[in-house]
Amino acid sequence: MATTRIGISGWRYSPWRGVFYPSDLVQRDELAYASRQFPTIELNGSFYSLQRPESYRSWYEATPKGFVFAVKGPRFITHTLRLRDIERPLANFFASGVLALREKLGPILWQFPPSFRFEPERFEAFLALLPTNVKAAAALGRRHDMHLKREPFLEVARNHRLRHAVEIRNESFVDPSFIALLRKYGIAFVVADTAGKFPRYFDVTAPFVYVRLHGDEELYASGYGEVALADWARRIRAWRRGAQPAGDPRIARSAPPRRTSRDIYVYFDNDVKVKAPGDAHALAALLCPQVGSERGLAP
């Protein structure tokens, strides 16, 4: 059966203290608290720098059984190197400790900057490098170089598949050949709602769907009203039964491979005015009132 996980992007925000978090909660306990409100959270620190194995271990220990992290891939790969000469940096990332999340390691998000244009050959070379399971990630990690600056973490207690998702912000990606590439490698096209600032399309390209909600009317700040949330709930219901929602713009005319169900990951990134936690709970409640309002989970 498909699983829908609705959560938040990041968890450490000063304005959330005393609003979402109890006023007497110490900062080190915020992840433990948030992970019992939602079944999944995007881990953003990995985007800015390589994290330490002990950090990943502590995040693993702080979260309950069944919890899933989405992990944001390093901007050094997507923004600085812009997918050139990335085999060693990819190895460094997978050796840095991310595998210490063990079975809680969920999709890996690769976000590209607005200035990054679609070049089919370069992009396919990147997709071909991405490991499809934890053992393959560990094997890639063994090719790390001196830039790792710490002991690698390459332990694999239990193998499981790795999922990858791509978020684009340049109109050059509005190209059916881009969608065809994602489908070839089973990579999810991120459905991103960015208050009209960046491309917003709804192509399904993988056995799962990855959604990022950055703000309905104001990027990172505005919340989602009843009508907007109902519309997202409509889409999620279609995706999780394997269908493509009707009426939404798509890049490619061709339909995705037929499936009876799809897993869904939804992350609210409208954190500036503490809208994300409430919106995540409200969307989950629309999809599954009995469990959704408790943990952002719709089975």
Backbone as CSV, one residue per row, in Angstrom:
resi,resn,N_x,N_y,N_z,CA_x,CA_y,CA_z,C_x,C_y,C_z
1,MET,0.836,-1.186,0.000,0.000,0.000,0.000,0.883,1.252,0.000
2,ALA,0.464,2.245,-0.777,1.221,3.485,-0.846,1.148,4.236,0.479
3,THR,2.212,4.953,0.791,2.286,5.754,2.002,2.450,7.220,1.641
4,THR,1.683,8.062,2.280,1.811,9.504,2.106,2.408,10.086,3.375
5,ARG,3.527,10.767,3.226,4.202,11.386,4.370,4.211,12.896,4.167
6,ILE,3.684,13.599,5.139,3.595,15.053,5.069,4.379,15.638,6.231
7,GLY,5.336,16.506,5.911,6.172,17.047,6.969,6.647,18.458,6.670
8,ILE,7.777,18.813,7.251,8.304,20.163,7.190,9.743,20.141,6.675
9,SER,10.192,21.279,6.174,11.556,21.410,5.681,12.392,22.081,6.759
10,GLY,13.255,21.309,7.401,14.029,21.823,8.525,13.206,21.856,9.798
11,TRP,13.881,22.074,10.915,13.159,22.113,12.194,13.716,23.146,13.162
12,ARG,14.872,23.740,12.864,15.499,24.658,13.814,15.320,26.100,13.335
13,TYR,14.261,26.738,13.821,13.949,28.117,13.452,13.593,28.900,14.715
14,SER,14.263,30.000,14.949,14.023,30.796,16.159,12.568,31.244,16.305
15,PRO,11.899,31.725,15.229,10.512,32.189,15.397,9.535,31.087,15.812
16,TRP,9.927,29.821,15.650,9.031,28.720,16.002,8.979,28.485,17.514
17,ARG,9.977,28.996,18.231,10.054,28.736,19.674,8.984,29.535,20.406
18,GLY,8.208,28.817,21.170,7.093,29.437,21.863,5.838,29.530,21.026
19,VAL,5.918,29.116,19.742,4.747,29.092,18.858,4.429,27.642,18.498
20,PHE,5.309,27.027,17.705,5.167,25.590,17.439,5.781,24.777,18.570
21,TYR,6.979,25.168,18.986,7.635,24.468,20.092,7.187,25.055,21.426
22,PRO,6.975,24.229,22.452,6.672,24.764,23.782,7.777,25.719,24.237
23,SER,7.402,26.744,24.954,8.347,27.779,25.363,9.446,27.242,26.269
24,ASP,9.175,26.143,26.971,10.183,25.607,27.886,11.006,24.469,27.271
25,LEU,10.832,24.210,25.960,11.566,23.129,25.294,12.983,23.599,24.971
26,VAL,13.989,22.828,25.376,15.367,23.195,25.051,15.646,22.870,23.587
27,GLN,16.570,23.629,22.987,16.814,23.521,21.556,17.215,22.113,21.132
28,ARG,18.012,21.431,21.943,18.486,20.109,21.547,17.349,19.089,21.450
29,ASP,16.186,19.403,22.015,15.050,18.477,21.973,14.046,18.821,20.880
30,GLU,14.356,19.815,20.055,13.383,20.236,19.044,13.139,19.161,17.989
31,LEU,14.178,18.462,17.554,13.969,17.398,16.570,13.129,16.278,17.146
32,ALA,13.396,15.891,18.379,12.605,14.838,19.014,11.140,15.237,19.059
33,TYR,10.878,16.488,19.356,9.498,16.985,19.418,8.860,16.994,18.022
34,ALA,9.561,17.599,17.046,9.002,17.731,15.701,8.778,16.375,15.045
35,SER,9.674,15.425,15.299,9.560,14.107,14.659,8.423,13.275,15.244
36,ARG,7.841,13.742,16.317,6.647,13.085,16.870,5.374,13.815,16.476
37,GLN,5.549,14.927,15.777,4.426,15.638,15.177,4.249,15.262,13.701
38,PHE,5.365,14.920,13.052,5.362,14.610,11.624,6.180,13.353,11.362
39,PRO,5.812,12.566,10.349,6.545,11.321,10.065,7.769,11.515,9.196
40,THR,8.004,12.758,8.734,9.155,13.021,7.874,9.544,14.481,7.969
41,ILE,10.840,14.741,7.819,11.385,16.097,7.815,12.510,16.145,6.782
42,GLU,12.599,17.261,6.057,13.745,17.492,5.189,14.927,17.966,6.030
43,LEU,16.058,17.326,5.830,17.285,17.700,6.513,18.057,18.649,5.583
44,ASN,18.183,19.917,6.010,18.730,20.946,5.134,20.207,21.246,5.340
45,GLY,20.760,20.942,6.526,22.141,21.292,6.808,23.115,20.692,5.820
46,SER,22.760,19.518,5.284,23.627,18.827,4.319,23.762,19.590,3.006
47,PHE,22.859,20.527,2.755,22.924,21.353,1.548,24.083,22.343,1.642
48,TYR,24.336,22.850,2.834,25.317,23.919,3.021,26.731,23.402,3.267
49,SER,26.844,22.244,3.889,28.167,21.680,4.160,28.022,20.199,4.490
50,LEU,29.130,19.471,4.389,29.115,18.062,4.768,28.944,17.954,6.278
51,GLN,27.990,17.152,6.709,27.727,16.960,8.124,28.594,15.821,8.665
52,ARG,28.644,15.693,9.966,29.480,14.681,10.610,28.688,13.403,10.898
53,PRO,29.354,12.251,10.894,28.647,11.009,11.230,27.939,11.069,12.583
54,GLU,28.580,11.717,13.582,27.949,11.782,14.906,26.665,12.615,14.882
55,SER,26.584,13.587,13.981,25.346,14.361,13.854,24.233,13.483,13.299
56,TYR,24.549,12.747,12.232,23.542,11.854,11.659,23.107,10.804,12.686
57,ARG,24.042,10.285,13.460,23.683,9.303,14.491,22.753,9.920,15.522
58,SER,23.049,11.140,15.946,22.197,11.782,16.958,20.806,12.051,16.410
59,TRP,20.705,12.421,15.125,19.388,12.639,14.522,18.624,11.320,14.412
60,TYR,19.341,10.261,14.101,18.710,8.943,14.047,18.145,8.576,15.425
61,GLU,18.945,8.762,16.460,18.536,8.379,17.812,17.393,9.245,18.334
62,ALA,17.311,10.490,17.893,16.299,11.414,18.409,14.911,11.155,17.839
63,THR,14.826,10.400,16.745,13.559,10.237,16.036,12.975,8.841,16.253
64,PRO,11.654,8.723,16.181,11.016,7.435,16.485,11.119,6.428,15.348
65,LYS,10.814,5.204,15.674,10.775,4.132,14.680,9.783,4.491,13.580
66,GLY,10.167,4.238,12.343,9.297,4.521,11.206,9.461,5.913,10.637
67,PHE,10.226,6.753,11.310,10.452,8.109,10.829,11.360,8.076,9.599
68,VAL,11.203,9.062,8.703,12.013,9.131,7.484,12.544,10.549,7.301
69,PHE,13.844,10.635,7.024,14.457,11.906,6.642,14.570,11.986,5.129
70,ALA,14.201,13.115,4.562,14.670,13.468,3.229,15.945,14.276,3.443
71,VAL,16.948,14.075,2.611,18.246,14.728,2.796,18.563,15.561,1.565
72,LYS,18.890,16.809,1.792,19.191,17.712,0.682,20.648,17.552,0.274
73,GLY,20.863,17.251,-1.011,22.217,17.069,-1.522,23.003,18.371,-1.502
74,PRO,24.342,18.296,-1.467,25.189,19.476,-1.299,25.081,20.478,-2.454
75,ARG,24.976,21.755,-2.094,24.978,22.805,-3.116,26.339,22.921,-3.795
76,PHE,27.390,22.376,-3.150,28.707,22.367,-3.797,28.643,21.632,-5.134
77,ILE,27.810,20.594,-5.193,27.651,19.811,-6.418,26.745,20.514,-7.421
78,THR,25.614,21.044,-6.940,24.593,21.600,-7.832,24.824,23.069,-8.181
79,HIS,25.326,23.852,-7.221,25.450,25.296,-7.405,26.885,25.746,-7.721
80,THR,27.873,25.143,-7.053,29.259,25.570,-7.240,29.892,24.871,-8.442
81,LEU,29.921,23.548,-8.406,30.500,22.797,-9.527,29.565,22.719,-10.723
82,ARG,28.271,22.880,-10.462,27.250,22.852,-11.523,27.360,21.577,-12.363
83,LEU,27.544,20.458,-11.638,27.584,19.103,-12.189,28.837,18.800,-12.999
84,ARG,29.887,19.605,-12.841,31.157,19.316,-13.529,32.135,18.679,-12.543
85,ASP,32.750,17.577,-12.944,33.758,16.898,-12.117,33.225,16.608,-10.713
86,ILE,32.129,15.895,-10.666,31.437,15.719,-9.381,31.566,14.321,-8.781
87,GLU,32.270,13.411,-9.420,32.307,12.044,-8.893,32.898,12.000,-7.494
88,ARG,34.021,12.679,-7.250,34.632,12.683,-5.914,33.759,13.437,-4.903
89,PRO,33.225,14.619,-5.239,32.316,15.284,-4.292,31.087,14.443,-3.946
90,LEU,30.556,13.701,-4.926,29.445,12.795,-4.621,29.897,11.706,-3.655
91,ALA,31.084,11.172,-3.891,31.634,10.154,-2.995,31.819,10.721,-1.597
92,ASN,32.305,11.940,-1.498,32.486,12.571,-0.187,31.157,12.710,0.551
93,PHE,30.117,13.093,-0.171,28.799,13.231,0.442,28.321,11.895,1.003
94,PHE,28.421,10.836,0.221,27.908,9.549,0.686,28.808,8.918,1.743
95,ALA,30.053,9.372,1.842,30.949,8.886,2.894,30.888,9.736,4.155
96,SER,30.193,10.870,4.099,30.259,11.855,5.184,29.495,11.454,6.440
97,GLY,28.611,10.447,6.329,27.842,10.031,7.489,26.364,9.863,7.224
98,VAL,25.913,10.263,6.033,24.484,10.178,5.729,23.957,8.748,5.864
99,LEU,24.820,7.751,5.627,24.384,6.356,5.731,24.116,5.949,7.179
100,ALA,24.549,6.777,8.139,24.257,6.500,9.550,22.773,6.695,9.870
101,LEU,22.011,7.262,8.936,20.558,7.348,9.119,19.885,5.992,8.910
102,ARG,20.634,5.049,8.366,20.178,3.666,8.194,18.811,3.617,7.510
103,GLU,17.858,2.890,8.104,16.565,2.716,7.432,15.728,3.994,7.416
104,LYS,16.174,5.024,8.146,15.450,6.296,8.154,15.892,7.227,7.032
105,LEU,16.838,6.777,6.218,17.277,7.565,5.073,16.257,7.425,3.951
106,GLY,15.579,8.519,3.663,14.576,8.537,2.604,15.105,9.185,1.340
107,PRO,14.278,9.929,0.616,14.708,10.511,-0.659,15.829,11.535,-0.478
108,ILE,16.668,11.638,-1.486,17.710,12.656,-1.518,17.286,13.710,-2.532
109,LEU,17.232,14.943,-2.070,16.760,16.059,-2.885,17.942,16.798,-3.497
110,TRP,17.871,17.001,-4.811,18.895,17.761,-5.530,18.219,18.999,-6.100
111,GLN,18.540,20.144,-5.500,17.913,21.406,-5.916,18.914,22.219,-6.732
112,PHE,18.458,22.709,-7.893,19.323,23.474,-8.783,18.949,24.954,-8.763
113,PRO,19.937,25.831,-8.925,19.677,27.270,-8.827,18.956,27.805,-10.058
114,PRO,18.348,28.987,-9.957,17.640,29.564,-11.103,18.521,29.786,-12.322
115,SER,19.824,29.955,-12.111,20.736,30.220,-13.231,21.201,28.952,-13.937
116,PHE,20.850,27.788,-13.406,21.321,26.527,-13.983,20.399,26.098,-15.116
117,ARG,20.955,26.004,-16.330,20.174,25.646,-17.503,20.312,24.151,-17.811
118,PHE,19.316,23.628,-18.467,19.280,22.213,-18.816,20.221,21.921,-19.974
119,GLU,21.208,21.069,-19.721,22.090,20.552,-20.756,21.984,19.029,-20.692
120,PRO,21.312,18.409,-21.651,20.968,16.984,-21.554,22.137,16.059,-21.242
121,GLU,23.254,16.208,-21.906,24.372,15.282,-21.699,24.946,15.408,-20.291
122,ARG,25.142,16.651,-19.848,25.699,16.856,-18.514,24.718,16.347,-17.451
123,PHE,23.440,16.587,-17.678,22.459,16.175,-16.686,22.324,14.657,-16.635
124,GLU,22.358,14.000,-17.780,22.263,12.543,-17.762,23.483,11.921,-17.095
125,ALA,24.657,12.503,-17.301,25.861,11.983,-16.646,25.705,12.036,-15.125
126,PHE,25.080,13.088,-14.626,24.814,13.201,-13.191,23.832,12.126,-12.731
127,LEU,22.728,11.977,-13.434,21.725,10.980,-13.045,22.313,9.577,-13.036
128,ALA,23.179,9.293,-13.988,23.786,7.958,-14.088,24.706,7.664,-12.913
129,LEU,25.249,8.699,-12.275,26.139,8.509,-11.126,25.388,8.229,-9.827
130,LEU,24.131,8.599,-9.745,23.405,8.514,-8.481,23.164,7.050,-8.089
131,PRO,23.560,6.663,-6.878,23.370,5.270,-6.450,21.901,4.958,-6.217
132,THR,21.511,3.748,-6.564,20.098,3.360,-6.454,19.789,2.592,-5.173
133,ASN,20.813,2.252,-4.397,20.585,1.603,-3.112,21.729,1.949,-2.167
134,VAL,21.584,1.560,-0.899,22.549,1.963,0.119,23.912,1.326,-0.124
135,LYS,23.929,0.063,-0.533,25.216,-0.586,-0.823,25.955,0.124,-1.947
136,ALA,25.236,0.530,-2.972,25.860,1.265,-4.066,26.367,2.623,-3.580
137,ALA,25.642,3.252,-2.662,26.086,4.528,-2.092,27.376,4.342,-1.303
138,ALA,27.466,3.256,-0.539,28.690,2.975,0.221,29.861,2.703,-0.719
139,ALA,29.589,1.981,-1.801,30.653,1.698,-2.776,31.158,2.991,-3.413
140,LEU,30.243,3.892,-3.729,30.647,5.186,-4.262,31.432,5.967,-3.212
141,GLY,30.971,5.911,-1.955,31.642,6.626,-0.885,33.080,6.212,-0.672
142,ARG,33.418,4.980,-1.019,34.800,4.501,-0.862,35.763,5.227,-1.802
143,ARG,35.228,5.965,-2.751,36.080,6.713,-3.676,36.256,8.172,-3.236
144,HIS,36.023,8.429,-1.968,36.170,9.787,-1.439,37.616,10.245,-1.533
145,ASP,37.829,11.543,-1.406,39.183,12.077,-1.455,39.504,12.854,-0.184
146,MET,40.618,13.570,-0.188,41.118,14.245,1.014,40.208,15.382,1.482
147,HIS,39.298,15.828,0.653,38.403,16.908,1.055,37.375,16.470,2.099
148,LEU,37.261,15.173,2.335,36.319,14.694,3.355,36.748,15.144,4.748
149,LYS,38.026,15.196,5.048,38.605,15.753,6.276,38.171,15.039,7.559
150,ARG,37.637,13.853,7.463,37.283,13.066,8.650,37.159,11.608,8.226
151,GLU,37.063,10.744,9.195,36.915,9.329,8.871,35.593,9.090,8.136
152,PRO,35.620,8.338,7.055,34.365,8.072,6.336,33.455,7.141,7.133
153,PHE,32.159,7.270,6.903,31.193,6.337,7.465,30.582,5.577,6.299
154,LEU,30.863,4.265,6.234,30.446,3.463,5.083,29.740,2.179,5.499
155,GLU,29.263,2.137,6.727,28.603,0.923,7.224,27.207,0.771,6.615
156,VAL,26.880,-0.444,6.263,25.543,-0.756,5.740,24.990,-1.913,6.560
157,ALA,24.112,-1.605,7.496,23.517,-2.652,8.314,22.500,-3.451,7.509
158,ARG,21.772,-2.744,6.661,20.740,-3.403,5.853,20.557,-2.611,4.572
159,ASN,20.604,-3.277,3.462,20.475,-2.586,2.191,19.021,-2.187,1.937
160,HIS,18.821,-1.019,1.382,17.498,-0.643,0.882,17.674,0.332,-0.274
161,ARG,16.646,0.493,-1.058,16.739,1.352,-2.236,16.924,2.804,-1.823
162,LEU,17.547,3.568,-2.692,17.682,5.006,-2.507,16.848,5.710,-3.571
163,ARG,16.111,6.708,-3.128,15.300,7.494,-4.042,15.918,8.885,-4.191
164,HIS,15.821,9.434,-5.393,16.355,10.766,-5.665,15.260,11.614,-6.304
165,ALA,15.289,12.919,-5.994,14.332,13.868,-6.553,15.075,15.116,-6.994
166,VAL,14.616,15.727,-8.076,15.277,16.885,-8.666,14.315,18.070,-8.684
167,GLU,14.771,19.203,-8.120,13.993,20.447,-8.144,14.709,21.449,-9.043
168,ILE,13.993,21.938,-10.053,14.595,22.867,-11.026,13.958,24.247,-10.879
169,ARG,14.708,25.279,-11.321,14.202,26.650,-11.193,14.507,27.484,-12.437
170,ASN,14.777,26.824,-13.544,15.072,27.531,-14.786,14.146,27.021,-15.883
171,GLU,13.604,27.915,-16.676,12.615,27.551,-17.698,13.186,26.646,-18.784
172,SER,14.511,26.565,-18.911,15.098,25.704,-19.940,14.766,24.229,-19.692
173,PHE,14.372,23.889,-18.462,14.011,22.508,-18.142,12.594,22.166,-18.617
174,VAL,11.871,23.140,-19.095,10.533,22.870,-19.621,10.715,22.272,-21.012
175,ASP,11.153,21.031,-20.993,11.579,20.317,-22.197,11.219,18.842,-22.005
176,PRO,10.420,18.268,-22.890,10.027,16.860,-22.733,11.214,15.905,-22.598
177,SER,12.364,16.255,-23.172,13.518,15.363,-23.060,14.048,15.314,-21.624
178,PHE,13.850,16.373,-20.864,14.211,16.367,-19.446,13.332,15.375,-18.682
179,ILE,12.054,15.401,-18.928,11.134,14.463,-18.276,11.466,13.031,-18.680
180,ALA,11.800,12.831,-19.947,12.164,11.490,-20.418,13.408,10.979,-19.687
181,LEU,14.372,11.845,-19.433,15.567,11.447,-18.704,15.231,11.023,-17.273
182,LEU,14.418,11.813,-16.599,14.037,11.457,-15.234,13.337,10.107,-15.204
183,ARG,12.467,9.852,-16.153,11.751,8.571,-16.197,12.714,7.422,-16.507
184,LYS,13.687,7.676,-17.334,14.671,6.641,-17.672,15.396,6.157,-16.420
185,TYR,15.730,7.082,-15.512,16.507,6.737,-14.326,15.643,6.603,-13.058
186,GLY,14.334,6.766,-13.172,13.447,6.618,-12.015,13.615,7.711,-10.983
187,ILE,13.956,8.924,-11.436,14.166,10.069,-10.560,12.892,10.908,-10.527
188,ALA,12.491,11.358,-9.347,11.264,12.141,-9.226,11.489,13.594,-9.627
189,PHE,10.569,14.134,-10.402,10.506,15.558,-10.681,9.800,16.212,-9.504
190,VAL,10.456,17.163,-8.859,9.859,17.813,-7.695,8.760,18.771,-8.148
191,VAL,7.560,18.535,-7.659,6.461,19.467,-7.873,6.628,20.571,-6.843
192,ALA,7.047,21.752,-7.304,7.383,22.843,-6.391,6.416,24.007,-6.572
193,ASP,5.823,24.437,-5.476,4.943,25.597,-5.476,5.716,26.761,-4.874
194,THR,6.035,27.760,-5.703,6.928,28.839,-5.277,6.290,30.212,-5.448
195,ALA,5.006,30.328,-5.198,4.287,31.608,-5.295,4.486,32.259,-6.664
196,GLY,4.580,31.422,-7.696,4.686,31.918,-9.058,6.074,32.341,-9.490
197,LYS,7.082,32.183,-8.648,8.429,32.672,-8.973,9.175,31.738,-9.922
198,PHE,9.020,30.429,-9.755,9.761,29.455,-10.548,8.784,28.505,-11.248
199,PRO,9.266,27.713,-12.220,8.369,26.818,-12.967,7.540,25.905,-12.048
200,ARG,6.293,25.734,-12.400,5.369,24.913,-11.603,4.659,23.941,-12.542
201,TYR,5.145,22.700,-12.546,4.583,21.657,-13.397,4.345,20.410,-12.567
202,PHE,3.600,19.469,-13.145,3.091,18.349,-12.361,3.393,16.996,-12.993
203,ASP,4.469,16.895,-13.742,4.819,15.622,-14.372,5.214,14.583,-13.319
204,VAL,4.752,13.370,-13.507,5.125,12.237,-12.652,6.188,11.441,-13.387
205,THR,7.325,11.215,-12.729,8.451,10.589,-13.428,9.029,9.384,-12.705
206,ALA,8.506,9.035,-11.536,9.117,7.985,-10.719,8.023,7.196,-9.996
207,PRO,8.407,6.126,-9.303,7.416,5.371,-8.513,6.933,6.123,-7.270
208,PHE,7.430,7.341,-7.055,6.984,8.163,-5.931,6.886,9.604,-6.407
209,VAL,6.194,10.425,-5.635,6.029,11.845,-5.961,6.588,12.667,-4.797
210,TYR,7.323,13.721,-5.137,7.969,14.587,-4.141,7.454,16.000,-4.356
211,VAL,6.859,16.581,-3.312,6.233,17.903,-3.402,6.883,18.833,-2.383
212,ARG,7.204,20.055,-2.821,7.722,21.088,-1.911,6.814,22.308,-2.017
213,LEU,6.262,22.728,-0.894,5.329,23.850,-0.855,6.006,25.021,-0.145
214,HIS,6.494,25.966,-0.956,7.307,27.069,-0.455,6.493,28.314,-0.099
215,GLY,5.191,28.288,-0.330,4.360,29.445,-0.046,3.349,29.656,-1.151
216,ASP,2.112,29.922,-0.784,1.040,30.044,-1.764,1.108,31.369,-2.512
217,GLU,1.285,32.470,-1.793,1.286,33.798,-2.415,2.585,34.553,-2.193
218,GLU,3.310,34.261,-1.114,4.583,34.911,-0.816,5.609,33.834,-0.489
219,LEU,6.720,33.832,-1.241,7.715,32.776,-1.117,8.231,32.665,0.319
220,TYR,8.185,31.456,0.843,8.684,31.086,2.179,7.888,31.702,3.337
221,ALA,6.889,32.489,3.052,6.221,33.223,4.133,4.727,32.941,4.240
222,SER,3.999,32.956,3.119,2.542,32.859,3.230,2.086,31.426,3.451
223,GLY,0.975,31.303,4.155,0.398,30.002,4.418,-0.548,29.582,3.298
224,TYR,-1.166,28.421,3.491,-2.101,27.860,2.529,-3.494,27.835,3.150
225,GLY,-4.441,28.460,2.463,-5.813,28.494,2.946,-6.557,27.204,2.648
226,GLU,-7.816,27.168,3.031,-8.624,25.959,2.878,-8.734,25.524,1.421
227,VAL,-8.941,26.473,0.515,-9.110,26.130,-0.900,-7.819,25.551,-1.471
228,ALA,-6.696,26.203,-1.168,-5.407,25.726,-1.678,-5.070,24.342,-1.136
229,LEU,-5.290,24.134,0.151,-4.996,22.820,0.743,-5.899,21.742,0.154
230,ALA,-7.163,22.074,-0.086,-8.085,21.100,-0.685,-7.609,20.707,-2.082
231,ASP,-7.050,21.683,-2.809,-6.544,21.392,-4.148,-5.332,20.468,-4.087
232,TRP,-4.435,20.683,-3.126,-3.286,19.788,-2.971,-3.729,18.403,-2.514
233,ALA,-4.743,18.344,-1.684,-5.262,17.045,-1.249,-5.839,16.279,-2.431
234,ARG,-6.507,16.988,-3.344,-7.054,16.351,-4.545,-5.931,15.723,-5.370
235,ARG,-4.848,16.467,-5.542,-3.730,15.943,-6.326,-3.117,14.714,-5.652
236,ILE,-2.920,14.804,-4.360,-2.290,13.692,-3.633,-3.133,12.431,-3.729
237,ARG,-4.438,12.569,-3.639,-5.318,11.390,-3.749,-5.131,10.714,-5.114
238,ALA,-5.004,11.524,-6.157,-4.795,10.959,-7.498,-3.428,10.296,-7.596
239,TRP,-2.382,10.981,-7.137,-1.027,10.418,-7.230,-0.913,9.102,-6.482
240,ARG,-1.472,9.033,-5.288,-1.234,7.831,-4.496,-2.018,6.620,-4.997
241,ARG,-3.001,6.833,-5.857,-3.648,5.675,-6.489,-3.071,5.410,-7.873
242,GLY,-1.931,6.062,-8.170,-1.219,5.797,-9.412,-1.656,6.623,-10.595
243,ALA,-2.549,7.590,-10.388,-3.080,8.394,-11.484,-2.343,9.728,-11.601
244,GLN,-2.615,10.439,-12.677,-2.097,11.790,-12.888,-3.251,12.760,-12.677
245,PRO,-3.129,13.749,-11.767,-4.224,14.692,-11.550,-4.610,15.412,-12.839
246,ALA,-5.874,15.643,-13.007,-6.369,16.306,-14.214,-6.268,17.822,-14.078
247,GLY,-6.022,18.486,-15.207,-6.116,19.936,-15.254,-4.867,20.704,-14.888
248,ASP,-3.801,20.041,-14.467,-2.575,20.737,-14.080,-1.562,20.709,-15.219
249,PRO,-0.769,21.768,-15.391,0.187,21.818,-16.499,1.299,20.793,-16.359
250,ARG,1.668,20.209,-17.494,2.762,19.245,-17.537,3.745,19.633,-18.636
251,ILE,4.977,19.221,-18.474,6.012,19.509,-19.465,5.896,18.562,-20.650
252,ALA,5.668,17.287,-20.360,5.595,16.268,-21.411,4.150,15.832,-21.622
253,ARG,3.805,15.552,-22.865,2.455,15.068,-23.159,2.274,13.612,-22.763
254,SER,3.358,12.853,-22.812,3.253,11.420,-22.544,2.926,11.172,-21.069
255,ALA,2.143,10.162,-20.835,1.753,9.806,-19.480,2.870,9.016,-18.802
256,PRO,2.931,9.042,-17.483,3.946,8.252,-16.771,3.632,6.765,-16.863
257,PRO,4.606,5.915,-16.588,4.330,4.477,-16.546,3.181,4.179,-15.594
258,ARG,2.317,3.272,-15.991,1.137,2.959,-15.188,1.527,2.239,-13.897
259,ARG,0.946,2.660,-12.780,1.158,2.027,-11.473,-0.161,1.995,-10.724
260,THR,-0.297,1.041,-9.812,-1.520,0.974,-9.013,-1.464,1.920,-7.818
261,SER,-0.261,2.364,-7.437,-0.124,3.291,-6.320,1.247,3.956,-6.380
262,ARG,1.387,5.072,-5.666,2.674,5.756,-5.537,2.803,6.312,-4.125
263,ASP,4.008,6.211,-3.577,4.288,6.875,-2.313,4.399,8.377,-2.563
264,ILE,4.018,9.165,-1.546,4.037,10.615,-1.664,4.827,11.207,-0.501
265,TYR,5.685,12.167,-0.820,6.401,12.946,0.196,6.060,14.418,-0.031
266,VAL,5.566,15.079,1.008,5.200,16.494,0.913,5.905,17.252,2.025
267,TYR,6.579,18.349,1.663,7.292,19.148,2.655,6.879,20.614,2.533
268,PHE,6.461,21.176,3.648,6.137,22.598,3.704,7.403,23.371,4.070
269,ASP,7.742,24.340,3.208,8.948,25.142,3.384,8.599,26.618,3.590
270,ASN,7.368,26.895,4.001,6.938,28.272,4.277,7.127,28.556,5.770
271,ASP,8.401,28.636,6.160,8.740,28.634,7.584,8.848,30.012,8.211
272,VAL,8.963,31.076,7.398,9.318,32.397,7.932,8.325,32.871,8.987
273,LYS,7.038,32.680,8.742,6.011,33.148,9.675,5.335,31.983,10.401
274,VAL,6.063,30.908,10.577,5.617,29.730,11.329,4.338,29.150,10.733
275,LYS,4.248,29.167,9.398,3.071,28.604,8.737,3.214,27.107,8.471
276,ALA,4.449,26.634,8.296,4.673,25.262,7.837,4.054,24.204,8.741
277,PRO,4.264,24.227,10.062,3.716,23.140,10.884,2.187,23.056,10.834
278,GLY,1.531,24.195,10.913,0.063,24.183,10.874,-0.470,23.731,9.535
279,ASP,0.172,24.169,8.452,-0.278,23.752,7.119,-0.076,22.258,6.907
280,ALA,1.045,21.726,7.405,1.301,20.291,7.272,0.250,19.485,8.025
281,HIS,-0.088,19.905,9.230,-1.123,19.210,9.988,-2.474,19.311,9.291
282,ALA,-2.781,20.496,8.743,-4.084,20.690,8.107,-4.224,19.837,6.860
283,LEU,-3.166,19.755,6.040,-3.230,18.923,4.835,-3.368,17.453,5.203
284,ALA,-2.620,17.008,6.191,-2.712,15.614,6.610,-4.103,15.286,7.122
285,ALA,-4.710,16.230,7.830,-6.053,16.000,8.361,-7.082,15.886,7.238
286,LEU,-6.888,16.620,6.137,-7.792,16.508,4.995,-7.719,15.122,4.359
287,LEU,-6.521,14.548,4.343,-6.317,13.274,3.678,-6.681,12.085,4.546
288,CYS,-6.481,12.218,5.833,-6.770,11.118,6.754,-7.053,11.715,8.124
289,PRO,-8.260,12.152,8.384,-8.566,12.894,9.606,-8.161,12.180,10.891
290,GLN,-8.261,10.864,10.940,-8.013,10.157,12.193,-6.543,10.142,12.587
291,VAL,-5.652,10.048,11.559,-4.227,10.029,11.887,-3.529,11.295,11.461
292,GLY,-4.049,11.927,10.426,-3.360,13.066,9.843,-3.127,14.192,10.815
293,SER,-4.111,14.510,11.628,-3.960,15.632,12.530,-2.942,15.340,13.628
294,GLU,-2.630,14.063,13.833,-1.672,13.717,14.882,-0.242,13.738,14.382
295,ARG,0.045,13.166,13.200,1.434,13.019,12.797,1.693,13.310,11.333
296,GLY,0.786,13.999,10.636,1.044,14.321,9.249,1.110,13.122,8.347
297,LEU,0.441,12.036,8.759,0.580,10.780,8.022,-0.762,10.332,7.480
298,ALA,-0.798,10.060,6.198,-1.993,9.484,5.589,-1.627,8.157,4.971
299,PRO,-2.049,7.044,5.547,-1.670,5.735,5.005,-2.391,5.454,3.690
